[in-house]
Amino acid sequence: MENRLKDEFEALIEKEEYSKVIKKIKSIPTEDRDYEINSYLARAFSGEGKVDSVVKVLLSIEKEGAADPLWYYRIGYAYYSLGEFEKAQGYISESLKFDPTDRWAIMLLRVLNKKLNVYKGTKICENLQLEDFKASNVFTAETLFSIWKNDLTDLYIDTEDDIKLRDFLPQIKNRLKWIEDNSQVIEKVLIDDGILELAEEWASSAEEAEEEQECYIVDGDKVFLPISEKDFSDSLYAESITATIENGEISLELFLCCCPDYFAGHCIIVDIDKDGNVVNRGLAG
């Protein structure tokens, strides 16, 4: 693929002029379209919401994309958009085998695993070791671990410059174990603060389900109102937990998400201070 053509497609996609990309590519004979050109065609169809066309194009270049994590991610996302979650989960998992650091793939796989009840408990907090962590661009260190039946929770450690993670890891693991064992305490704080009513308010703005009363389509799932405490509790999962070490004390910040996605991509922020007090800080998105 010529760089000139690549620059043209990138500029059009940046301006969301997907139809122009499609028209340009369709003017190129099929036999002259290489892997990159067909990938741009799939991206343009995706931008227009023509998901069936995305799948058709990507399957036509499956052999060429066999070692490309983006091919797996794109077809996985397409199947997710079509509600074919098992296929999507398989492709996104493959994408992460090629690129384990892909944040978009990690976030999507979290949702898919939650929808499909996929949980292996591969790295529970009790088993965390120093070598599991890597340097973070934003915090001091980070890793993925398993909590609340989610294998892909981000754990971030934020420390003062002269504090070593090694010295505080046992305490951090104890605090994480408390979160694992006391989900009901956190849920009660949220429910007492009116989170159910807020979830219902957001859900009621979604598309109404046909031939159902007080039912809405949220993230591809049917949500019936009122939302029960059990349904809300079952929907929760931890997207990330940040442990901040300051003056020898550990405080925690949790970003909690829901599946179904009651809050349309927004997370619930929960703080747990050094004394174990749980505070709901509302939504962030």
N, C-alpha and C positions, 0 to 999 in steps of 0.2 A: 504494500500500500504506500502510495506516495505521501511524503510529508505535507505537501500542499493540500492534498485531499483530507488528510487527518486534521490539519489546522482548520480547514473549512467546516468539517463536521463538528469539531469541538466548539467553534464559535457559534454555530447554529444551535447546538444543544445547550450552550450557556444561555442563549436567548430564548430557549424553549420553543424554537421553530422546528419542531420534530417533523412536520409534514414535508418541509423542504429537504431534510435529510433523506426521508423515505423516497421522495420523488427523484432525487439525485441518484440514489443507489439503484433504484429500479430502472434507471436509464442505462445502467452498466449491464452488459450481458452477463447472465448467470455464471457462465464459465470463467469470466474475468474477475469475479468477486472472490477475494481471498478471505482468510479467517478474520482479519481485522475489519474489513468492510462489512462482513455479515454480522460481526459483533456490534458495529455501529447501527446496523439495521435493527437488531434486537433492542438496543437501547432506545432508539427512536420510537419503535412500537410500544415499548414500556412507557415512555413519556406520554404517549397518546392513550394509554390505558388499554391497548389492544393486546391483552395478555396471551390469548390463544395464538396470536401471530408471533409473539415473543418465543413461546415454547416451540413452535414449528421451525422458526429460524435456528434456534439454538440446537435443537435435535439434528438439524441438517449438518451441523458442524461439530457434532459430538466427538468424533474421532480426533479432530484437530485440537479440541479443547480438553483432551484427556488429562493434560498436565497443567492446566490453567485454573487457578483457584477462582478467578473471576467468572469463568464459565459455570462452575458449580454454584457459585453464589447467585448468579443471575437466573439460572434455571430453578434453583431452590426458591428464590424470592417469587418467581413467576408462579410456581406451584402453590406457594403460600397464599398468594393473591387469589388463586383459584379455589382455595379452601382444601387443597389436597395436601394435608399437613404431613402425612407419613412420607410421601415422596419428597416434600420440601425438607423434612428433617434429615433424610438420607443424603441429599445433595449438599446441604449446608454443613453437615458433619464432614463430608469429603473435602469441602472447601477449606475447613479448618485444619485438616491434615496437611495440606499444602502450605497454609499460612496461619499458624496458631495465634498470631497477634492481630488478626483482622477484627477490629472492634464491631463493625456492622454485622459480621457473621456471628460473632459471640452474642450480640444482643438478640439477633433473630433466633438463634438456637435456644437461648433461654426461654423465649416465648413458646417455641415449638415443643421443647421438652415439657414445659408446663402443661400445654394443651394435651399432650400425648401421655402424660404421667411417666415420663422417662427419667429415671433417677438411679444412679449407680453408687453414690456415696464414695466417690473415688478419692477425695481428699478432705475428710472431716477435720474440724478444728483441732481435735486432740492429737492428730497425726502431723500437723504442720511442723516443718523443719526449716531452719534458717536457709538452707539451700533451695527451698521452694520459692524464695523471693528473688525478684530482680529489681534493678534500679528503675525508678519511675521518673518520667519527664515532669510530672507535676508535684508528686509527693516524694518521700524518701525511698520507699520500696512498695512493691505491689505483687500480688499473686491472685490466682483464682482458687476458690475452695468451695466445699460443699456444705450448705446449711439450708434448713427448711425445705428439704427435698429439691434443692437446686444445686447442680454441680458446677455452675458457672457464675457464682457470686464473686464480684471484684472485692478484694481486700486491699485497702490502701493504708500504709503506715506513714504518719506525718510526725516527725520528731525534730527536736532542737538539734543543732549541728553537732553538739558534743555528746549526744545520747546514742548509744549503740542498740540496735534492734535486738541483738543477742541477749542483752540484760533484761529486756522487758517482754520477750516472746512468751515466757510461761504465764505472765499476768494477762497478756493479750488473749492467749488461748483460753484462760479461765473466764474472761469476760465474754468471749464468743460462745463458750459452752453455756453460759447463763442465758444468752440470747436464744440459743438452740432449744434450751429446756423451758423457756418462759415466754414462748410466743403468745400465750393467752394473756399474759400481763400487758404486753405491748398492744395486742388487739383490743383489750378492754379500754385502754387509754384512748385509742382512736375512736372506738364506738361511743364512749362517754363524751367525746368532743364533737360528736355529730357527723362522723365520717360516712355513716350509712345514708343519711339524708342527703349529704353532698354527692355521694355516688349515684343516688337515685335521680338527683337533679341533672347531673351530667348525662346519665344513661337515657333519660327521657328526651334528650335533644337529638338522639340518634334516630335512624330509620325505624319506623314502626313495622313489626312483623305482621304479615297478612294473616287474617283469620285467627288472630290471637288477641286477647284482651290484656292491656297493661304489659305488653311484651315488645322489646326493642332489639334490633340487631346491633350488637356491639362487638367489634373485632371478629366478625363472622360467627358469633355465638348468640343464641337467644338469651336475653336477660329479662326475667319477669320481675315486676315491681309488686309489692315492696321487696327489696333485697334482704334476705335473711342474714342473721349474724353468721350462721354456718357458711352460707355461700360466700359471704365477704371474706371470712377467715380462710376458706379454702382457696380463694383467688389470690391471696397475698404471696409474694415471693420477694426475696432480697436481691436487688440489682447490685448494690454495692454497700460496703461498710468501711468507714474510715475511722481508724484508731489514731487519735491525736495524743501525743505524749508531751506534757508540759509541766514543768516544776515537779517532775517525778510522779505525776498523776495521769491516768488514762481516761479520756472521754471518747464517746463513740457517736458517730453520725451514720444513720441508716437511710438509704434511699430504697423505699419499698414500692413495688409496682403491683398491678393487678392483672389477672388473666381470668375472665375477660377484662379488656382494658377500659374499665369504667371511666377513667380520667383522660382518655384520648392522648396517651403519650406522656402525661404528667406523672411524676412520682410523688409519694408521700414522704416528707422528711421527718425523721424521728431522732431526737437527741437523747442519749443516756449519759448522765454526768458521772463523775468519779464515785459518787455515792449510790449509783444505781437508779436515780430518779429518771423516769421516762417522760419526755415532753414531746407532744405533737406540734411540729412547726408548720404544718400545712403543706400545700402543693408546690412543686417546682417542675418546670418543663422547658 
